[in-house]
Amino acid sequence: MVHFAAALIAGSALLLQNVAALAIGAPFEVEKRASLITHTGISYWGHAGLGACGFVNKDSDHIVGISSLVFGTGGNCNQWMEVTNVANGKTVLVQTRDSCEDCGRDDILLSPSAFAAIGDINLGVLNVQWHFKAKDFTPSTSVVPSTPVPTSGTVISTSRPVSSAPITVLPPSSVPRPGSSSTAVLPPTIVPSSVIVSSVAPSAAPSSVSA
């Protein structure tokens, strides 16, 4: 009985160690397998450009920037994601091409075309749910890929360059809360220049007011 009790205590300690290791170890590896993990957060939009994954993207590309807390060292680059607008149920497939240093862990930054595919771009922000697709997922419909930055023998930095474009301020919006019929009025949202590389004149952005 004494030996059984000692073995039980030792086994419990080992189980606690394994649980602790899972809790603190390799958070980005979990995200790579995360097609079953649904995130609920806010989607912003910003003009495309050179992303942290090292590709030059266009506003017409269906791409997304994920929180730097999830992006890590770029293990999710080029991984597809499904994004759903909570308010209307519309979905869009987007490819991970950038990080968003000022986004919350579950928030994302969509390209203008991807944002417009599921909501009114004039709102500026949307309540969304999203999840990564499997790493080997390829959409059934053709998506024109962006052109990689020519390296000319040099290494492309994974750091997002600081944009010289002005900060884009998105107007306050009424956005339904997830799982509720109530409406939350959100304050004006500043999309920082660190996550925006403007490929068009500021006046061309339909909902932006240049500061």
N, C-alpha and C positions, 0 to 999 in steps of 0.2 A: 504493500500500500504506500509505503514511504517512497519507494522508487517510482511508482506510478504518479504520485503527486509531484515529485521533482521533474519527471518527464513532461507532465502537463504544464508546469510553470515554464520550463525551458521552451516548450513548443509555443506557448502564448507569447513569450518574449520575442521569438523568431518571427511570429506572425506580425507583431507590432512593428518590428524592424522593417519587414517587407512593405507594410502599409505606409510607413513613413517614407521609405525610398520611393514608392510610387507617387506619393503626394508631392515630393520636392524635386524629383528627378525628371530630366528631359521633358519639360513642358511642350517644346516645339515638336518632339517626336509624337506626342499625343495628338497634336493638331494635324499631323500628317495622316493619321488614321481616323480623322474626326468626321467622316461622312455621317456618323450617327449622332454627332454633337450639334445641336441647334443653338445658335447664339441669337440673342435679342438685343438690339441696340439702335443707334441712330445712323442714318446714312446722310453724308454731305456730298457735294459734288465740287469738282475743280477741274480746270483745264489740264489736259495731258501734256506730257513732255518727256524728258529723260527721267525714267523711274529708277528706284533703288535696285531693281533687278538687272539694270544695265541695258535696257531697251528704250528706244525712242518711240513713244506712243502718240496716237492722234486722238482728237476729241471724238472721232467716229468709231474708235475701237471700244469694244465692250471690255473694259478693264476695271480693276479695283485696287485700291491701296488699303492694306490692313494695318491695324495698330502695331506700332513697333514692339509692343509687349508680346505680340503673337509672331511678328515677322522674324525677330531674332537675327540670325545670320543669313536669312533668305531661303530656308528650307522649303518654303511654300511657293517660291517663285514659279510661275507658269501653271500652278495648280488651279483647276477650275473651281468655281464657287457658284452656288445657286442662291440668289437673293430674292426675297419675297416682300412686297409692300404689304404691311399688316392691314392697311386701310382698305385696299381693294383686291388683295389676293393675287395681283399680277406678279409674275416671276421673270427673272432674267438670268442668263448664264454669263458670268464674267471671269476673266483670267487674272490671276494675281500678278501684278507687275510693279507694285510700289509699296512703300511703308508710309504710315501716317503717324508722325511723332506726337502730334497733339490730340490724337483720337483716344477715346477710352478703349479698354481691351476689346469690347464687343462692338465698337463703332467702326464704320468703314467709309472710304472716300471713293465714290464712283466717278467715272468719266461722264461728261455731259450726255452722251448718247445712251449709256447704260441707265443713268438716272431717269432720262426722259422715257425710257422704255417701260418703266413701272410707275411713274408718277409725274406730276406737274413740276417742271423744273423751276417755275416761278415760286414754288413753296420754299425752295432752298434746302429743306431738310425733310426726311421721312423716317417714320418708325419702321424698322425692317427686322426680319428674321433671316438668318443665312447659315449655310453650312458648306464645308468643303466637299467636293466630290472626291472619289477615289483618285489616287495619284496617276493611274493609267487611264483616267476618263478622257474621252475625246467626244465633243459634241457632234451630233448627227448632222447638223447643218453646218455649212462651210462658214468659217470665220476667217477673214483676211488677217494674217498675223502682222504685227508691227515689224519694222526693219531694225535689226540690231545695230548698235552704234559701231561704225568701222573702228577697229582697234589699231590698225597699222602697227601691229607688234607690241602695243602697249596694253596694260590691264585696265579694264573699265572699273572705276571705283564704284563700290556699292553704296557710297554715301550720297544722299540726295543733295545736289548743289543748291545753294541759296539763290532764290530767284530775285531778279532785279525788277520783276513785275510788281505793281502795287498790290497791297492787301485787298482781297475781295470781301466785302461785307454783304452778307445775305440778309434780307429783311426778315422781321419777325413773322412767324407763321403759326397757324393753328393746326396742330398735328394730333390725331386721335391717339390715346394711350393704348398700348397693346392689351388686348383682352378686356377692353372697356369701351363704353359708348361715350364716355366723357372726352372732353377736348382740352388739351393743355396748350396754352399760349407760350411759345418759346421766345426768348429774347433774341435780339439781333445776333447772328453768328458770324464770328470772324474766322475765315479760312486762312490760316497763316501762309506767308509766302514760302515757308520751308516745304510746303507740300503742294505748291502750285507753280508750274512753269507755264506761263501764258504763251500760247501759240497764236493768239489773235489779239487784236486791239481790245483794251478793256471795255470799250463801248459796244463791242460785238456780243458780249455775254448778256443773254436776255434778262437775267435776274440780278446782275451784279451792279453795285454802286462803288466806283473807285474812290478810295479814301486818299 
